[in-house]
Amino acid sequence: MKGFREVYGSSPLHLLLVLSSFALTLYAGVRLLDGDTIGVLVWFVGAALLHDLVLLPLYTLTDRAAQAALGVRGHAAHGDRPSPASGRINYVRVPAFISGMLLLTWFPLILGQVGHYTAYTGLPDDVFLGRWLLITAVLFGLSALWLLVRMWSSRPPRPKPRPQPQPHKKPAP
């Protein structure tokens, strides 16, 4: 077992899980490409190009703007200590990421572009934008609440006032 770990770098269970995930991915790829192979390949290439050429610069600029707004300095270099706000940027990143993923997944419904889904959902087509905005507001609200709790719990305790020494009184003769 020790020799296997030295050669592979991890346990046999890890290798089994990696091989299982590759097998599942291969199965999903074969099933996906079984129908419209050219259309799926064009979609993947288009999605990769859209991400790399449009979305990556867009969310990089947005993240840099959020860091500048919060006063976050770059990575610590030459022994510089990161600012206290450097960890706080994640309280903006996480709800923005989740909200963005929801928008990316459900944008036809949120933007009211697809009318035939209302027959499947049983909901009118004008409720999705409001619900997405509500979910986004709740995510940012919970993140702000969590940040406040973390800031409150990590503050140093107040020093207790030291008792003043009482002057010694001499007994009266």
KOLPA-400011 format. One line per 3 residues: number of its first residue (from 1); their letters; for each residue x, z, y of N, C-alpha, C, O. Coordinates in Angstrom, 2 decimals. Each point is the difference from the previous one (the first is absolute). Example, Ala and Ser with C-alpha at 12.3 -4.5 7.8 and 13.67 -1.06 7.14 Angstrom:
1	AS	13.19 7.80 -5.69 -0.89 0.00 1.19 0.90 0.00 1.20 1.04 0.66 -0.02  -1.39 -1.38 1.07 0.82 0.06 1.19 -0.77 0.73 1.09 0.51 0.17 1.11 $
//
This chain:
1	MKG	0.82 0.00 -1.19 -0.82 0.00 1.19 0.87 0.00 1.26 -0.31 -0.68 0.97  1.40 1.45 -1.00 0.88 0.06 1.15 0.66 -1.35 0.25 0.19 -0.41 1.14  0.18 -0.28 -2.22 0.60 -1.33 0.14 -0.97 -1.00 0.59 0.38 -0.84 0.81 $
4	FRE	-1.67 0.93 -1.22 -1.02 -0.89 0.56 -0.16 0.24 1.49 -0.10 -0.95 0.78  0.06 2.22 -0.39 -0.15 0.34 1.41 1.20 -0.48 0.82 -0.17 -0.45 1.14  1.37 0.53 -1.71 1.19 -0.47 0.72 -0.02 -1.52 0.15 0.42 -0.52 1.04 $
7	VYG	-0.88 -0.20 -2.05 -0.02 -1.45 0.06 -1.15 -0.49 0.87 0.20 -0.85 0.87  -1.41 1.38 -1.09 -1.18 -0.47 0.73 -0.12 0.66 1.36 -0.40 -0.67 0.96  0.72 1.94 -0.84 -0.09 0.70 1.27 -1.21 0.90 0.11 -0.13 0.74 0.98 $
10	SSP	-0.77 -0.78 -1.96 -1.18 0.85 0.03 -0.47 0.22 -1.43 0.66 -0.40 -0.96  -1.81 1.04 0.83 -0.50 0.36 -1.33 -0.67 -1.20 -0.68 -0.35 -0.97 0.68  0.17 1.03 -2.01 -0.72 -1.07 -0.68 -1.45 -0.13 0.46 -0.56 -1.10 -0.04 $
13	LHL	-0.06 2.20 0.47 -1.36 -0.07 0.53 -0.06 -0.88 1.24 -0.95 -0.76 0.19  1.95 0.86 0.66 0.06 -0.85 1.19 0.09 -1.46 -0.40 -0.69 -0.84 0.58  1.52 0.51 -1.55 0.12 -1.38 -0.46 -1.32 -0.50 -0.57 -0.40 -1.13 0.25 $
16	LLV	-0.28 1.97 -1.02 -1.30 -0.38 -0.56 -1.01 -0.27 1.10 -0.75 -0.98 -0.08  0.71 1.82 1.10 -0.93 -0.21 1.12 0.33 -1.27 0.77 -0.91 -0.72 0.40  2.18 0.44 -0.17 0.39 -1.22 0.72 -0.39 -1.23 -0.80 -0.55 -0.95 0.56 $
19	LSS	0.83 0.95 -1.85 -0.36 -1.15 -0.84 -1.52 -0.17 -0.07 -0.49 -1.12 -0.02  -0.24 2.23 -0.03 -1.47 -0.09 -0.01 -0.53 -0.58 1.31 -0.93 -0.80 -0.02  1.52 1.18 1.14 -0.46 -0.55 1.27 0.33 -1.48 0.11 -0.79 -0.77 0.56 $
22	FAL	1.94 0.36 -1.10 0.32 -1.44 -0.02 -0.99 -0.76 -0.88 -0.42 -1.10 0.36  0.06 1.66 -1.50 -0.96 -0.66 -0.89 -1.36 -0.12 0.67 -0.65 -1.04 -0.10  0.21 2.09 0.78 -1.28 -0.04 0.70 0.03 -1.03 1.14 -0.98 -0.72 0.21 $
25	TLY	2.09 0.66 0.51 0.14 -0.98 1.08 -0.01 -1.42 -0.56 -0.62 -0.88 0.59  1.29 0.65 -1.69 0.01 -1.31 -0.62 -1.40 -0.40 -0.45 -0.42 -1.14 0.21  -0.31 2.06 -0.81 -1.38 -0.27 -0.42 -0.88 -0.34 1.20 -0.76 -0.96 -0.05 $
28	AGV	0.87 1.75 1.12 -0.80 -0.27 1.20 0.37 -1.34 0.61 -0.88 -0.73 0.46  2.16 0.39 -0.44 0.43 -1.28 0.54 -0.52 -1.17 -0.81 -0.43 -1.01 0.57  0.47 1.13 -1.89 -0.52 -1.08 -0.85 -1.49 -0.17 0.21 -0.49 -1.12 0.09 $
31	RLL	-0.25 2.22 0.00 -1.44 -0.08 0.22 -0.33 -0.56 1.38 -0.95 -0.77 0.16  1.74 1.14 0.84 -0.23 -0.46 1.35 0.27 -1.49 0.14 -0.75 -0.73 0.64  1.84 0.28 -1.25 0.39 -1.41 0.11 -0.75 -0.90 -0.97 0.21 -1.21 -0.01 $
34	DGD	-1.07 1.77 -0.81 -0.75 -0.78 -0.99 -1.00 -0.94 0.67 -0.28 -1.07 -0.55  -0.26 1.44 1.70 -1.00 -0.83 0.66 0.63 -0.99 0.95 0.53 -1.03 -0.43  -0.57 1.32 1.71 0.50 -0.88 1.06 1.46 0.35 0.29 0.27 0.74 0.94 $
37	TIG	0.65 -1.27 -1.72 1.41 0.35 0.11 0.57 -0.39 1.35 0.67 0.81 0.64  -0.92 -2.02 -0.20 0.55 -0.47 1.28 -0.56 0.83 1.15 0.75 0.39 0.90  -2.04 -0.12 -0.91 -0.61 0.80 1.06 0.58 1.40 0.06 0.24 0.52 1.10 $
40	VLV	0.00 0.11 -2.25 0.57 1.35 -0.04 1.43 -0.03 0.52 0.39 0.88 0.77  0.39 -1.86 -1.17 1.38 -0.10 0.47 0.06 -0.24 1.51 0.83 0.59 0.69  -1.70 -1.47 -0.19 -0.05 -0.24 1.45 -0.39 1.28 0.72 0.55 0.31 1.06 $
43	WFV	-1.49 0.44 -1.62 -0.42 1.25 0.62 1.16 0.99 0.05 0.21 0.64 1.04  0.55 -0.49 -2.15 1.13 0.92 -0.01 1.07 -0.41 1.00 0.52 0.85 0.71  -0.18 -2.13 -0.66 1.02 -0.47 0.95 -0.49 0.20 1.43 0.76 0.44 0.87 $
46	GAA	-2.02 -0.76 -0.62 -0.56 0.20 1.34 -0.02 1.46 0.40 0.31 0.34 1.14  -0.66 0.53 -2.08 -0.03 1.44 0.29 1.41 0.51 0.29 0.19 0.81 0.91  0.80 -1.28 -1.67 1.38 0.43 0.23 0.49 -0.48 1.37 0.63 0.76 0.73 $
49	LLH	-0.92 -2.01 -0.39 0.42 -0.52 1.30 -0.73 0.70 1.14 0.62 0.34 1.01  -1.92 -0.12 -1.17 -0.76 0.70 1.03 0.55 1.41 0.21 0.14 0.46 1.13  0.18 0.21 -2.22 0.54 1.35 0.11 1.36 -0.01 0.68 0.22 0.73 0.97 $
52	DLV	0.69 -1.57 -1.46 1.37 0.03 0.50 0.15 -0.56 1.41 0.83 0.49 0.76  -1.60 -1.49 -0.41 0.17 -0.64 1.30 -0.91 0.55 1.09 0.32 -0.12 1.19  -1.46 0.71 -1.56 -0.94 0.47 1.01 -0.19 1.52 -0.07 0.23 0.70 0.99 $
55	LLP	-0.63 -0.20 -2.15 -0.37 1.41 -0.08 1.19 0.95 0.10 -0.10 1.02 0.68  1.21 -1.33 -1.32 1.16 0.88 0.05 0.50 0.19 1.43 0.20 1.14 0.42  0.02 -2.21 0.36 0.39 0.24 1.40 -1.07 0.74 0.79 0.32 0.81 0.88 $
58	LYT	-1.59 -1.08 -1.17 -1.08 0.65 0.74 -0.03 1.49 -0.25 -0.07 0.78 0.95  0.13 -0.35 -2.22 -0.07 1.45 -0.21 1.33 0.68 0.27 0.02 1.21 0.20  1.09 -1.95 -0.20 1.27 0.59 0.44 -0.04 0.31 1.49 0.42 1.07 0.43 $
61	LTD	-0.92 -2.02 0.36 -0.13 0.23 1.44 -0.98 1.13 0.30 0.23 0.81 0.90  -1.32 -0.76 -1.65 -0.97 1.07 0.19 0.61 1.36 -0.32 -0.23 0.97 0.72  1.00 -0.89 -1.79 0.65 1.26 -0.37 1.02 0.41 1.04 0.09 1.18 0.35 $
64	RAA	0.68 -2.13 0.15 0.98 0.32 1.05 -0.69 0.49 1.27 0.49 0.91 0.66  -1.63 -1.52 -0.33 -0.75 0.44 1.18 -0.52 1.42 -0.20 0.02 0.80 0.93  -0.50 -0.49 -2.14 -0.48 1.36 -0.28 1.15 0.99 0.06 -0.17 1.12 0.50 $
67	QAA	1.34 -1.50 -0.99 1.16 0.88 0.08 0.41 0.24 1.45 0.34 1.12 0.37  -0.38 -2.16 0.43 0.35 0.16 1.42 -1.02 0.88 0.71 0.36 0.81 0.86  -1.64 -0.96 -1.22 -1.04 0.82 0.63 0.14 1.47 -0.37 -0.30 0.88 0.81 $
70	LGV	0.75 -0.62 -2.04 0.17 1.39 -0.43 1.37 0.56 0.34 0.27 1.18 -0.23  0.60 -2.02 0.78 1.33 0.47 0.38 0.91 0.22 -1.19 0.83 0.90 0.02  -0.98 -1.71 -1.06 0.81 0.13 -1.19 1.26 -0.81 0.18 -0.05 -1.19 0.32 $
73	RGH	1.19 1.83 -0.54 1.27 -0.71 0.05 0.23 -0.70 -1.33 -0.68 0.29 -0.98  1.64 -1.19 0.96 0.35 -0.71 -1.23 0.63 0.93 -1.01 -0.05 1.23 0.15  0.63 -1.81 -1.18 0.63 0.79 -1.05 1.14 0.82 0.58 0.68 -0.42 0.94 $
76	AAH	-0.49 1.59 -1.50 1.07 0.87 0.46 1.34 -0.62 -0.35 0.25 -0.37 -1.15  0.61 0.26 2.13 1.32 -0.57 -0.22 1.03 0.90 0.66 -0.28 0.63 1.02  1.44 -0.58 -1.58 1.11 0.74 0.57 -0.35 1.47 0.20 0.39 0.59 1.00 $
79	GDR	-1.11 -0.01 -1.92 -0.32 1.41 0.06 -1.14 0.36 0.93 -0.30 1.18 0.17  -0.35 -2.18 0.44 -1.15 0.29 0.85 -1.13 0.55 -0.85 -0.21 -0.45 -1.13  -0.49 1.42 1.66 -1.16 0.53 -0.71 -1.21 -0.82 0.39 -0.17 -0.34 1.17 $
82	PSP	-0.69 0.01 -2.14 -1.21 -0.74 0.35 -0.92 0.86 0.85 0.00 1.23 -0.11  -0.78 -1.88 0.93 -0.92 0.74 0.86 -1.09 0.63 -0.84 -0.28 -0.48 -1.10  -0.36 1.55 1.59 -1.08 0.63 -0.77 -1.16 -0.95 -0.25 -0.75 0.19 -0.96 $
85	ASG	0.59 -1.20 1.81 -1.12 -0.93 -0.17 0.28 -1.06 -1.06 -0.90 -0.79 -0.32  2.12 0.74 -0.24 0.32 -1.07 -0.94 -0.86 0.06 -1.26 -0.32 -1.04 -0.57  -0.06 2.22 0.12 -0.87 0.11 -1.16 -1.46 -0.16 0.34 -0.83 -0.26 -0.87 $
88	RIN	0.51 0.40 2.15 -1.40 -0.09 0.42 -0.51 -1.42 0.02 -1.21 -0.21 0.02  2.08 -0.77 -0.02 -0.44 -1.39 0.03 -0.79 -0.33 -1.27 -0.86 -0.88 0.02  1.15 1.58 -1.11 -0.72 -0.26 -1.24 -1.46 0.41 0.08 -0.83 -0.50 -0.76 $
91	YVR	0.50 1.40 1.68 -1.39 0.39 0.18 -0.79 -1.10 0.70 -1.23 0.05 0.06  1.92 -1.04 0.48 -0.64 -1.19 0.54 0.09 -1.14 -1.01 -0.95 -0.76 -0.17  2.10 0.65 -0.50 0.21 -1.10 -0.94 -0.98 0.02 -1.18 -0.56 -1.04 -0.35 $
94	VPA	0.35 2.20 -0.24 -0.81 0.07 -1.22 -1.45 -0.39 0.25 -0.52 -0.85 -0.72  -0.18 1.44 1.71 -1.39 -0.45 0.20 -0.07 -1.46 0.48 -0.96 -0.70 -0.33  1.96 0.25 1.09 0.00 -1.40 0.43 0.18 -0.93 -1.20 -0.64 -1.05 -0.07 $
97	FIS	1.49 1.44 -0.87 0.22 -0.81 -1.20 -1.27 -0.06 -0.85 -0.39 -1.07 -0.45  -0.24 2.22 0.22 -1.21 0.02 -0.82 -1.12 -0.79 0.67 -0.71 -0.75 -0.66  0.56 0.92 1.97 -1.02 -0.75 0.72 0.29 -1.49 -0.04 -0.92 -0.81 -0.15 $
100	GML	2.17 0.44 0.29 0.39 -1.41 -0.08 -0.26 -0.59 -1.37 -0.44 -1.15 -0.11  0.70 1.92 -0.94 -0.27 -0.50 -1.35 -1.49 -0.18 -0.23 -0.43 -0.97 -0.63  -0.36 1.91 1.14 -1.45 -0.16 -0.12 -0.48 -1.23 0.76 -0.86 -0.75 -0.48 $
103	LLT	1.42 0.53 1.67 -0.37 -1.18 0.77 0.43 -1.27 -0.71 -0.76 -0.97 -0.06  1.97 0.96 -0.48 0.49 -1.18 -0.72 -0.85 -0.29 -1.23 -0.25 -1.17 -0.33  -0.18 2.20 -0.36 -0.79 -0.19 -1.21 -1.42 -0.43 0.31 -0.55 -0.87 -0.68 $
106	WFP	-0.06 1.47 1.69 -1.42 -0.22 0.26 -0.28 -0.76 1.29 -1.11 0.07 0.52  2.11 -0.82 0.02 -0.21 -0.61 1.31 -1.16 -0.99 0.05 -0.62 -0.10 1.06  0.28 -0.64 -2.12 -1.17 -0.88 0.14 -1.29 0.79 0.27 -0.83 -0.43 0.79 $
109	LIL	0.69 1.56 -1.46 -1.20 0.82 0.22 0.07 0.73 1.34 -1.01 0.09 0.70  2.18 0.43 -0.35 0.14 0.75 1.25 -0.24 -0.91 1.20 -0.64 0.41 0.97  1.14 -1.64 -1.04 -0.16 -0.93 1.11 -1.29 -0.81 -0.09 -0.26 -0.84 0.86 $
112	GQV	-0.54 1.09 -1.87 -1.29 -0.69 -0.14 0.12 -1.48 -0.30 -0.84 -0.79 0.43  1.89 0.40 -1.16 0.25 -1.40 -0.28 -0.69 -0.51 -1.27 -0.17 -1.21 -0.16  -0.21 2.09 -0.72 -0.56 -0.42 -1.29 -1.38 0.62 -0.15 -0.13 1.22 -0.12 $
115	GHY	-0.88 -2.07 0.12 -1.36 0.50 -0.10 -0.49 0.20 -1.42 -0.91 0.80 -0.22  1.51 -1.50 -0.75 -0.54 0.09 -1.36 0.39 1.28 -0.72 -0.54 0.28 -1.07  1.45 0.52 1.63 0.34 1.27 -0.64 -1.09 1.04 0.22 -0.06 0.99 -0.74 $
118	TAY	-0.78 -1.19 1.71 -1.05 1.00 0.24 -0.98 0.07 -1.16 -0.60 1.04 -0.24  0.44 -2.16 -0.49 -0.87 0.03 -1.17 0.62 0.86 -1.10 -0.72 0.65 -0.76  2.06 -0.64 0.67 0.67 0.80 -1.02 0.08 1.47 0.37 -0.14 0.87 -0.86 $
121	TGL	0.35 -0.58 2.14 0.15 1.39 0.41 -1.33 0.67 0.28 -0.11 1.22 -0.11  -0.89 -1.99 0.46 -1.29 0.57 0.35 -0.03 0.63 1.38 -0.93 0.72 0.34  1.95 -1.00 0.46 0.10 0.55 1.35 -0.10 -1.14 1.00 0.42 -1.13 -0.28 $
124	PDD	-0.96 1.40 1.44 0.01 -1.05 1.03 1.43 -0.28 0.44 0.89 0.85 -0.15  -0.66 -2.04 0.68 1.38 -0.40 0.32 0.55 0.63 1.27 1.17 -0.23 0.32  -1.94 0.98 0.41 0.50 0.58 1.23 0.47 1.46 -0.13 0.30 0.63 1.01 $
127	VFL	-0.24 -0.09 -2.21 0.41 1.40 -0.18 1.49 0.16 -0.29 0.54 1.09 0.15  0.12 -2.15 -0.56 1.37 0.13 -0.49 1.01 0.30 1.11 0.92 0.78 -0.20  -1.09 -1.40 1.37 0.91 0.26 1.11 -0.09 1.46 0.44 1.02 0.66 0.19 $
130	GRW	-2.21 -0.16 -0.02 -0.18 1.39 0.41 0.56 0.97 -1.02 0.60 1.01 0.37  -0.79 -1.30 -1.63 0.52 0.90 -1.03 1.52 -0.03 -0.07 0.65 1.02 -0.22  -0.07 -2.22 0.41 1.46 -0.09 0.01 0.56 0.77 1.20 1.00 0.71 -0.13 $
133	LLI	-1.63 -0.86 1.28 0.45 0.75 1.18 -0.15 1.50 -0.21 0.86 0.77 0.43  -1.94 -0.35 -1.08 -0.19 1.42 -0.28 1.06 0.51 -0.96 0.56 1.08 0.20  -0.28 -1.84 -1.25 1.05 0.39 -0.95 1.34 0.09 0.71 0.77 0.94 -0.23 $
136	TAV	-0.47 -1.90 1.09 1.26 0.01 0.75 0.07 1.23 0.90 1.04 0.66 0.07  -2.13 -0.34 0.63 -0.01 1.18 0.87 0.19 1.28 -0.81 0.72 0.90 0.44  -1.36 -0.82 -1.60 0.15 1.19 -0.85 1.44 0.12 -0.50 0.56 1.10 -0.03 $
139	LFG	0.05 -2.23 -0.36 1.39 0.04 -0.47 0.93 0.50 1.10 0.85 0.86 -0.26  -0.99 -1.39 1.47 0.86 0.45 1.09 -0.31 1.44 0.39 0.91 0.75 0.36  -2.18 -0.35 -0.42 -0.36 1.38 0.30 0.59 0.98 -1.01 0.53 1.04 0.39 $
142	LSA	-0.62 -1.37 -1.67 0.59 0.86 -1.04 1.51 0.06 0.14 0.61 1.05 -0.19  0.00 -2.19 0.53 1.44 -0.01 0.19 0.40 0.87 1.18 0.99 0.74 -0.08  -1.74 -0.81 1.17 0.30 0.85 1.16 -0.20 1.47 -0.34 0.79 0.84 0.42 $
145	LWL	-1.84 -0.53 -1.16 -0.25 1.38 -0.41 1.13 0.51 -0.89 0.46 1.13 0.15  -0.02 -1.97 -1.08 1.09 0.38 -0.89 1.29 0.22 0.79 0.76 0.93 -0.29  -0.52 -1.78 1.30 1.18 0.17 0.85 -0.07 1.33 0.75 1.00 0.71 0.08 $
148	LVR	-2.15 -0.38 0.46 -0.14 1.27 0.70 0.23 1.19 -0.92 0.66 0.97 0.38  -1.17 -1.05 -1.59 0.21 1.08 -0.97 1.47 0.13 -0.33 0.53 1.11 -0.06  0.14 -2.24 -0.15 1.43 0.04 -0.32 0.82 0.54 1.16 0.94 0.77 -0.19 $
151	MWS	-1.29 -1.18 1.41 0.73 0.50 1.16 -0.23 1.49 0.18 0.94 0.73 0.33  -2.17 -0.27 -0.54 -0.31 1.41 0.16 0.69 0.84 -1.06 0.51 1.08 0.30  -0.47 -1.57 -1.54 0.60 0.79 -1.08 1.52 -0.03 0.03 0.64 0.87 -0.59 $
154	SRP	-0.05 -1.84 1.27 1.47 -0.09 0.00 0.63 0.60 1.25 1.23 0.01 0.12  -2.04 0.49 0.80 0.60 0.58 1.19 0.64 1.33 -0.36 -0.48 0.71 -0.88  1.55 -0.37 1.57 0.67 1.26 -0.32 -0.86 1.19 0.42 -0.74 -0.08 0.98 $
157	PRP	0.85 1.16 -1.72 -0.80 1.18 0.36 0.48 0.58 1.33 1.18 -0.08 0.35  -2.11 0.66 0.37 0.36 0.63 1.28 0.80 1.25 -0.26 -0.30 0.77 -0.92  1.33 -0.57 1.72 0.78 1.24 -0.20 -0.83 1.20 0.43 -0.70 -0.02 1.01 $
160	KPR	0.82 1.06 -1.81 -0.73 1.23 0.32 0.75 0.73 1.10 1.23 0.03 0.01  -1.98 0.54 0.93 0.70 0.73 1.07 0.70 1.22 -0.58 -0.53 0.71 -0.86  1.73 -0.50 1.34 0.77 1.14 -0.47 -0.48 1.25 0.72 -0.21 -0.02 1.21 $
163	PQP	0.05 1.08 -1.93 -0.42 1.24 0.66 1.11 0.49 0.93 1.18 -0.02 -0.33  -1.60 0.47 1.50 0.94 0.53 0.98 0.44 1.39 -0.43 -0.83 0.83 -0.38  2.11 -0.58 0.46 0.44 1.36 -0.37 -0.52 1.02 1.02 0.05 -0.20 1.21 $
166	QPH	-0.55 1.29 -1.74 -0.51 1.07 0.85 1.17 0.86 0.48 0.87 0.38 -0.79  -0.86 -0.07 2.08 1.09 0.89 0.47 -0.20 1.41 -0.57 -1.11 0.52 -0.10  2.22 0.04 -0.24 -0.04 1.37 -0.57 -0.22 1.00 1.14 0.70 -0.01 1.01 $
169	KKP	-1.68 0.84 -1.21 -0.26 1.04 0.99 0.67 1.28 -0.46 -0.02 0.38 -1.17  0.61 0.27 2.16 0.63 1.27 -0.31 -1.06 1.10 0.06 -0.84 0.03 0.91  0.88 0.86 -1.86 -0.99 1.10 0.05 0.20 0.87 1.24 1.13 0.24 0.42 $
172	AP	-2.20 0.21 0.12 0.05 0.85 1.21 0.50 1.39 -0.39 -0.36 0.50 -1.06  1.21 0.17 1.93 0.52 1.34 -0.33 -1.00 1.11 0.20 0.32 1.16 -0.24 $
//
